[in-house]
């Protein structure tokens, strides 16, 4: 945990884009990797990289140096497509890695089948950060649409967590309109009229929230900086792991964490950028790097950094770190990332229609 808000603020401002990086084998027994990741994973991969370097030296006899690049998930995917020489990507959502296949042909269409749990070695969800004392009494999703509440969230055009936020807003509205069985109702063709009405209500609810958003940062850390350093807004909606990580120090500095009782299961995903790795001669170590995320050591590191582990033993060991929530998935409510993108985030989609600032 951070020793001061100053240190936490330094981390917030530390986004890096290694645009010109060219990872390569420097000599026969030394390899460099570039992991292109999304905004809040700095602490996770700082600890994980150190453990992996020791592990790979002990098991393969090879020295590895891992470079990191961080930014909004969508922007990071675009950078890889445009030539950033990532060996691996560890991004906030599957759509962004799909885009690397579709637009850059740098990895296969079935990349998600290459690793367990659909290449999602950990999960997260969303949480709120409010001012000390919670002066606006913000407790749940419905409070975000109140006209007296200023909401800080990032831009879903560039930020992975912002897309998760948007879909959580929409999904929670559907839950409220259709009731606790909303998942089955959404899939029931005999309830099409009810579903259509619920989506209309959800659109109005999401529009009301974005009417309360004074500024859209490009990425998760930028939104956090806007709320904490610039003092803008009444509530920050961000990654659960991002908020819990700074919990004790943030509380001392005048902030409180609010965990809604329901939400969306957010599943960051990982992949080897196979074309780049083959060119660099790093395929073997890149695969080992991602596989190590699923090891007991990798899972414990994820849990210590407030990512929800997929290993059941590690999840049980760290169960007290994570609030118990009722979570829905993007497949259950939106039909997967491709459909969600086409409906909501593509140019001219619902987000563009409702966000008028």
JOCOR-V429208 format. One record per residue. N is the residue number from 0. RES is the residue in three letters. SS is DSSP state (h for helix, s for strand, l for the rest). PSI is psi in whole degrees, -180 to 180 (* if undefined). NEAR is the number of other C-alpha atoms within 8 Angstrom. Layout:
n=N res=RES ss=SS psi=PSI near=NEAR
n=N res=RES ss=SS psi=PSI near=NEAR
This chain:
n=0 res=UNK ss=l psi=151 near=6
n=1 res=UNK ss=l psi=146 near=8
n=2 res=UNK ss=l psi=-16 near=6
n=3 res=UNK ss=l psi=159 near=7
n=4 res=UNK ss=h psi=-30 near=10
n=5 res=UNK ss=h psi=-44 near=6
n=6 res=UNK ss=h psi=-41 near=9
n=7 res=UNK ss=h psi=-39 near=10
n=8 res=UNK ss=h psi=-37 near=10
n=9 res=UNK ss=h psi=-42 near=8
n=10 res=UNK ss=h psi=-41 near=8
n=11 res=UNK ss=h psi=-36 near=11
n=12 res=UNK ss=l psi=6 near=9
n=13 res=UNK ss=l psi=25 near=6
n=14 res=UNK ss=l psi=139 near=11
n=15 res=UNK ss=l psi=136 near=8
n=16 res=UNK ss=l psi=113 near=7
n=17 res=UNK ss=l psi=76 near=8
n=18 res=UNK ss=l psi=-39 near=6
n=19 res=UNK ss=l psi=11 near=5
n=20 res=UNK ss=l psi=135 near=8
n=21 res=UNK ss=l psi=86 near=5
n=22 res=UNK ss=l psi=138 near=11
n=23 res=UNK ss=l psi=161 near=10
n=24 res=UNK ss=s psi=119 near=11
n=25 res=UNK ss=s psi=-32 near=7
n=26 res=UNK ss=s psi=-179 near=6
n=27 res=UNK ss=l psi=-33 near=5
n=28 res=UNK ss=l psi=28 near=7
n=29 res=UNK ss=s psi=136 near=11
n=30 res=UNK ss=s psi=143 near=13
n=31 res=UNK ss=s psi=139 near=13
n=32 res=UNK ss=s psi=149 near=15
n=33 res=UNK ss=s psi=121 near=14
n=34 res=UNK ss=s psi=111 near=13
n=35 res=UNK ss=s psi=115 near=14
n=36 res=UNK ss=s psi=179 near=15
n=37 res=UNK ss=s psi=-180 near=15
n=38 res=UNK ss=h psi=-54 near=13
n=39 res=UNK ss=h psi=13 near=8
n=40 res=UNK ss=h psi=9 near=9
n=41 res=UNK ss=h psi=-49 near=8
n=42 res=UNK ss=h psi=-42 near=8
n=43 res=UNK ss=h psi=-53 near=10
n=44 res=UNK ss=h psi=-20 near=8
n=45 res=UNK ss=h psi=-46 near=8
n=46 res=UNK ss=h psi=-42 near=9
n=47 res=UNK ss=h psi=-43 near=10
n=48 res=UNK ss=h psi=-41 near=9
n=49 res=UNK ss=h psi=-43 near=8
n=50 res=UNK ss=h psi=-41 near=9
n=51 res=UNK ss=h psi=-42 near=10
n=52 res=UNK ss=h psi=-44 near=11
n=53 res=UNK ss=h psi=-43 near=8
n=54 res=UNK ss=h psi=-45 near=8
n=55 res=UNK ss=h psi=-34 near=12
n=56 res=UNK ss=h psi=-42 near=11
n=57 res=UNK ss=h psi=-34 near=8
n=58 res=UNK ss=h psi=-31 near=6
n=59 res=UNK ss=h psi=-9 near=6
n=60 res=UNK ss=l psi=22 near=8
n=61 res=UNK ss=l psi=135 near=10
n=62 res=UNK ss=s psi=133 near=10
n=63 res=UNK ss=s psi=138 near=11
n=64 res=UNK ss=s psi=124 near=9
n=65 res=UNK ss=s psi=123 near=9
n=66 res=UNK ss=s psi=148 near=8
n=67 res=UNK ss=s psi=145 near=10
n=68 res=UNK ss=s psi=133 near=13
n=69 res=UNK ss=s psi=148 near=14
n=70 res=UNK ss=s psi=-173 near=13
n=71 res=UNK ss=l psi=141 near=14
n=72 res=UNK ss=h psi=-46 near=17
n=73 res=UNK ss=h psi=-40 near=11
n=74 res=UNK ss=h psi=-36 near=10
n=75 res=UNK ss=h psi=-42 near=13
n=76 res=UNK ss=h psi=-44 near=13
n=77 res=UNK ss=h psi=-39 near=9
n=78 res=UNK ss=h psi=-41 near=10
n=79 res=UNK ss=h psi=-44 near=11
n=80 res=UNK ss=h psi=-38 near=11
n=81 res=UNK ss=l psi=-2 near=7
n=82 res=UNK ss=l psi=-5 near=6
n=83 res=UNK ss=l psi=124 near=11
n=84 res=UNK ss=l psi=66 near=10
n=85 res=UNK ss=l psi=137 near=14
n=86 res=UNK ss=l psi=-38 near=17
n=87 res=UNK ss=s psi=153 near=15
n=88 res=UNK ss=s psi=139 near=13
n=89 res=UNK ss=s psi=86 near=12
n=90 res=UNK ss=s psi=172 near=16
n=91 res=UNK ss=l psi=-20 near=13
n=92 res=UNK ss=l psi=153 near=12
n=93 res=UNK ss=h psi=-33 near=10
n=94 res=UNK ss=h psi=-38 near=9
n=95 res=UNK ss=h psi=-37 near=12
n=96 res=UNK ss=h psi=-35 near=12
n=97 res=UNK ss=h psi=-40 near=9
n=98 res=UNK ss=h psi=-34 near=10
n=99 res=UNK ss=h psi=-36 near=15
n=100 res=UNK ss=h psi=-49 near=12
n=101 res=UNK ss=h psi=-37 near=8
n=102 res=UNK ss=h psi=-19 near=7
n=103 res=UNK ss=h psi=-15 near=9
n=104 res=UNK ss=l psi=41 near=8
n=105 res=UNK ss=l psi=-9 near=11
n=106 res=UNK ss=l psi=163 near=11
n=107 res=UNK ss=l psi=162 near=8
n=108 res=UNK ss=l psi=-31 near=8
n=109 res=UNK ss=l psi=29 near=6
n=110 res=UNK ss=h psi=-31 near=9
n=111 res=UNK ss=h psi=-15 near=9
n=112 res=UNK ss=h psi=-2 near=8
n=113 res=UNK ss=l psi=-21 near=9
n=114 res=UNK ss=l psi=161 near=9
n=115 res=UNK ss=h psi=161 near=8
n=116 res=UNK ss=h psi=42 near=7
n=117 res=UNK ss=h psi=38 near=9
n=118 res=UNK ss=h psi=27 near=13
n=119 res=UNK ss=l psi=95 near=12
n=120 res=UNK ss=l psi=-9 near=14
n=121 res=UNK ss=s psi=167 near=12
n=122 res=UNK ss=s psi=174 near=13
n=123 res=UNK ss=s psi=-174 near=13
n=124 res=UNK ss=l psi=-157 near=11
n=125 res=UNK ss=s psi=153 near=13
n=126 res=UNK ss=s psi=168 near=13
n=127 res=UNK ss=s psi=146 near=14
n=128 res=UNK ss=s psi=128 near=13
n=129 res=UNK ss=s psi=170 near=13
n=130 res=UNK ss=s psi=154 near=11
n=131 res=UNK ss=l psi=134 near=9
n=132 res=UNK ss=l psi=-7 near=6
n=133 res=UNK ss=l psi=62 near=9
n=134 res=UNK ss=l psi=-25 near=7
n=135 res=UNK ss=l psi=3 near=7
n=136 res=UNK ss=l psi=53 near=5
n=137 res=UNK ss=l psi=116 near=11
n=138 res=UNK ss=l psi=-31 near=8
n=139 res=UNK ss=l psi=-180 near=9
n=140 res=UNK ss=h psi=-39 near=9
n=141 res=UNK ss=h psi=-28 near=6
n=142 res=UNK ss=h psi=-23 near=9
n=143 res=UNK ss=h psi=-21 near=12
n=144 res=UNK ss=h psi=-3 near=12
n=145 res=UNK ss=l psi=140 near=9
n=146 res=UNK ss=l psi=-16 near=7
n=147 res=UNK ss=l psi=6 near=5
n=148 res=UNK ss=l psi=123 near=13
n=149 res=UNK ss=l psi=122 near=12
n=150 res=UNK ss=s psi=133 near=15
n=151 res=UNK ss=s psi=120 near=17
n=152 res=UNK ss=s psi=159 near=14
n=153 res=UNK ss=s psi=-179 near=14
n=154 res=UNK ss=l psi=120 near=12
n=155 res=UNK ss=l psi=-9 near=11
n=156 res=UNK ss=l psi=-24 near=7
n=157 res=UNK ss=l psi=-18 near=12
n=158 res=UNK ss=l psi=133 near=16
n=159 res=UNK ss=h psi=-48 near=16
n=160 res=UNK ss=h psi=-31 near=13
n=161 res=UNK ss=h psi=-34 near=15
n=162 res=UNK ss=h psi=-43 near=11
n=163 res=UNK ss=h psi=-42 near=10
n=164 res=UNK ss=h psi=-52 near=12
n=165 res=UNK ss=h psi=-48 near=10
n=166 res=UNK ss=h psi=-32 near=10
n=167 res=UNK ss=h psi=-43 near=10
n=168 res=UNK ss=h psi=-49 near=12
n=169 res=UNK ss=h psi=-47 near=12
n=170 res=UNK ss=h psi=-38 near=11
n=171 res=UNK ss=h psi=-35 near=11
n=172 res=UNK ss=h psi=-40 near=12
n=173 res=UNK ss=h psi=-41 near=14
n=174 res=UNK ss=h psi=-44 near=11
n=175 res=UNK ss=h psi=-39 near=8
n=176 res=UNK ss=h psi=-37 near=8
n=177 res=UNK ss=h psi=-14 near=12
n=178 res=UNK ss=l psi=180 near=8
n=179 res=UNK ss=l psi=-22 near=7
n=180 res=UNK ss=l psi=26 near=8
n=181 res=UNK ss=h psi=-32 near=10
n=182 res=UNK ss=h psi=-48 near=9
n=183 res=UNK ss=h psi=-34 near=7
n=184 res=UNK ss=h psi=-39 near=10
n=185 res=UNK ss=h psi=-30 near=11
n=186 res=UNK ss=l psi=0 near=6
n=187 res=UNK ss=l psi=111 near=8
n=188 res=UNK ss=h psi=-21 near=6
n=189 res=UNK ss=h psi=-12 near=5
n=190 res=UNK ss=h psi=23 near=9
n=191 res=UNK ss=h psi=-38 near=9
n=192 res=UNK ss=h psi=-43 near=7
n=193 res=UNK ss=h psi=-41 near=8
n=194 res=UNK ss=h psi=-42 near=11
n=195 res=UNK ss=h psi=-42 near=8
n=196 res=UNK ss=h psi=-39 near=8
n=197 res=UNK ss=h psi=-40 near=12
n=198 res=UNK ss=h psi=-35 near=9
n=199 res=UNK ss=h psi=-44 near=8
n=200 res=UNK ss=h psi=-41 near=11
n=201 res=UNK ss=h psi=-41 near=13
n=202 res=UNK ss=h psi=-44 near=9
n=203 res=UNK ss=h psi=-39 near=8
n=204 res=UNK ss=h psi=-47 near=12
n=205 res=UNK ss=h psi=-40 near=12
n=206 res=UNK ss=h psi=-39 near=10
n=207 res=UNK ss=h psi=-38 near=11
n=208 res=UNK ss=h psi=-49 near=12
n=209 res=UNK ss=h psi=-22 near=10
n=210 res=UNK ss=h psi=-25 near=8
n=211 res=UNK ss=l psi=1 near=12
n=212 res=UNK ss=l psi=112 near=11
n=213 res=UNK ss=l psi=-24 near=9
n=214 res=UNK ss=l psi=146 near=5
n=215 res=UNK ss=s psi=109 near=10
n=216 res=UNK ss=s psi=162 near=11
n=217 res=UNK ss=l psi=-26 near=11
n=218 res=UNK ss=l psi=172 near=17
n=219 res=UNK ss=h psi=-47 near=18
n=220 res=UNK ss=h psi=-34 near=11
n=221 res=UNK ss=h psi=-40 near=12
n=222 res=UNK ss=h psi=-41 near=15
n=223 res=UNK ss=h psi=-42 near=11
n=224 res=UNK ss=h psi=-39 near=12
n=225 res=UNK ss=h psi=-43 near=12
n=226 res=UNK ss=h psi=-45 near=13
n=227 res=UNK ss=h psi=-52 near=8
n=228 res=UNK ss=l psi=-41 near=7
n=229 res=UNK ss=l psi=-12 near=7
n=230 res=UNK ss=l psi=26 near=7
n=231 res=UNK ss=l psi=136 near=8
n=232 res=UNK ss=l psi=161 near=11
n=233 res=UNK ss=l psi=-24 near=11
n=234 res=UNK ss=s psi=136 near=14
n=235 res=UNK ss=s psi=129 near=14
n=236 res=UNK ss=s psi=121 near=12
n=237 res=UNK ss=s psi=180 near=16
n=238 res=UNK ss=s psi=138 near=12
n=239 res=UNK ss=h psi=-45 near=12
n=240 res=UNK ss=h psi=-37 near=11
n=241 res=UNK ss=h psi=-43 near=10
n=242 res=UNK ss=h psi=-44 near=13
n=243 res=UNK ss=h psi=-33 near=9
n=244 res=UNK ss=h psi=-39 near=9
n=245 res=UNK ss=l psi=15 near=11
n=246 res=UNK ss=h psi=-55 near=10
n=247 res=UNK ss=h psi=-46 near=7
n=248 res=UNK ss=h psi=-37 near=12
n=249 res=UNK ss=h psi=-39 near=11
n=250 res=UNK ss=h psi=-41 near=11
n=251 res=UNK ss=h psi=-28 near=7
n=252 res=UNK ss=l psi=8 near=7
n=253 res=UNK ss=l psi=27 near=8
n=254 res=UNK ss=s psi=157 near=12
n=255 res=UNK ss=s psi=148 near=13
n=256 res=UNK ss=s psi=134 near=12
n=257 res=UNK ss=s psi=124 near=10
n=258 res=UNK ss=l psi=112 near=10
n=259 res=UNK ss=l psi=155 near=11
n=260 res=UNK ss=l psi=-15 near=8
n=261 res=UNK ss=s psi=168 near=8
n=262 res=UNK ss=s psi=-165 near=13
n=263 res=UNK ss=s psi=142 near=14
n=264 res=UNK ss=l psi=109 near=11
n=265 res=UNK ss=s psi=128 near=11
n=266 res=UNK ss=l psi=91 near=10
n=267 res=UNK ss=l psi=149 near=14
n=268 res=UNK ss=s psi=162 near=13
n=269 res=UNK ss=s psi=153 near=12
n=270 res=UNK ss=s psi=150 near=13
n=271 res=UNK ss=s psi=131 near=13
n=272 res=UNK ss=l psi=89 near=12
n=273 res=UNK ss=h psi=-39 near=11
n=274 res=UNK ss=h psi=-44 near=8
n=275 res=UNK ss=h psi=-45 near=11
n=276 res=UNK ss=h psi=-40 near=15
n=277 res=UNK ss=h psi=-41 near=9
n=278 res=UNK ss=h psi=-35 near=7
n=279 res=UNK ss=h psi=-10 near=10
n=280 res=UNK ss=l psi=30 near=9
n=281 res=UNK ss=l psi=12 near=15
n=282 res=UNK ss=h psi=-48 near=12
n=283 res=UNK ss=h psi=-47 near=7
n=284 res=UNK ss=h psi=-33 near=7
n=285 res=UNK ss=h psi=-42 near=13
n=286 res=UNK ss=h psi=-43 near=9
n=287 res=UNK ss=h psi=-37 near=8
n=288 res=UNK ss=h psi=-48 near=9
n=289 res=UNK ss=h psi=-37 near=12
n=290 res=UNK ss=h psi=-32 near=9
n=291 res=UNK ss=h psi=-22 near=10
n=292 res=UNK ss=l psi=-28 near=10
n=293 res=UNK ss=l psi=-7 near=12
n=294 res=UNK ss=l psi=166 near=8
n=295 res=UNK ss=h psi=-41 near=8
n=296 res=UNK ss=h psi=-48 near=10
n=297 res=UNK ss=h psi=-41 near=11
n=298 res=UNK ss=h psi=-38 near=16
n=299 res=UNK ss=h psi=-39 near=10
n=300 res=UNK ss=h psi=-42 near=11
n=301 res=UNK ss=h psi=-46 near=13
n=302 res=UNK ss=h psi=-39 near=13
n=303 res=UNK ss=h psi=-27 near=7
n=304 res=UNK ss=l psi=17 near=10
n=305 res=UNK ss=l psi=25 near=13
n=306 res=UNK ss=l psi=140 near=11
n=307 res=UNK ss=s psi=117 near=11
n=308 res=UNK ss=s psi=153 near=14
n=309 res=UNK ss=l psi=-20 near=12
n=310 res=UNK ss=l psi=121 near=9
n=311 res=UNK ss=h psi=-34 near=7
n=312 res=UNK ss=h psi=-43 near=6
n=313 res=UNK ss=h psi=-37 near=13
n=314 res=UNK ss=h psi=-41 near=12
n=315 res=UNK ss=h psi=-40 near=7
n=316 res=UNK ss=h psi=-34 near=6
n=317 res=UNK ss=l psi=19 near=9
n=318 res=UNK ss=h psi=-28 near=7
n=319 res=UNK ss=h psi=-13 near=5
n=320 res=UNK ss=h psi=-20 near=6
n=321 res=UNK ss=l psi=127 near=8
n=322 res=UNK ss=l psi=146 near=6
n=323 res=UNK ss=l psi=123 near=5
n=324 res=UNK ss=l psi=156 near=8
n=325 res=UNK ss=s psi=116 near=7
n=326 res=UNK ss=s psi=139 near=8
n=327 res=UNK ss=s psi=162 near=9
n=328 res=UNK ss=l psi=163 near=9
n=329 res=UNK ss=h psi=-33 near=12
n=330 res=UNK ss=h psi=-41 near=8
n=331 res=UNK ss=h psi=-37 near=9
n=332 res=UNK ss=h psi=-33 near=10
n=333 res=UNK ss=h psi=-2 near=9
n=334 res=UNK ss=l psi=22 near=10
n=335 res=UNK ss=l psi=171 near=9
n=336 res=UNK ss=h psi=-38 near=11
n=337 res=UNK ss=h psi=-45 near=8
n=338 res=UNK ss=h psi=-42 near=9
n=339 res=UNK ss=h psi=-42 near=11
n=340 res=UNK ss=h psi=-49 near=10
n=341 res=UNK ss=h psi=-40 near=9
n=342 res=UNK ss=h psi=-37 near=9
n=343 res=UNK ss=h psi=-35 near=10
n=344 res=UNK ss=h psi=-14 near=14
n=345 res=UNK ss=l psi=159 near=8
n=346 res=UNK ss=l psi=127 near=5
n=347 res=UNK ss=l psi=1 near=8
n=348 res=UNK ss=l psi=-173 near=11
n=349 res=UNK ss=h psi=-39 near=9
n=350 res=UNK ss=h psi=-47 near=9
n=351 res=UNK ss=h psi=-33 near=11
n=352 res=UNK ss=h psi=-37 near=8
n=353 res=UNK ss=h psi=-21 near=8
n=354 res=UNK ss=l psi=109 near=9
n=355 res=UNK ss=l psi=-2 near=5
n=356 res=UNK ss=l psi=* near=2
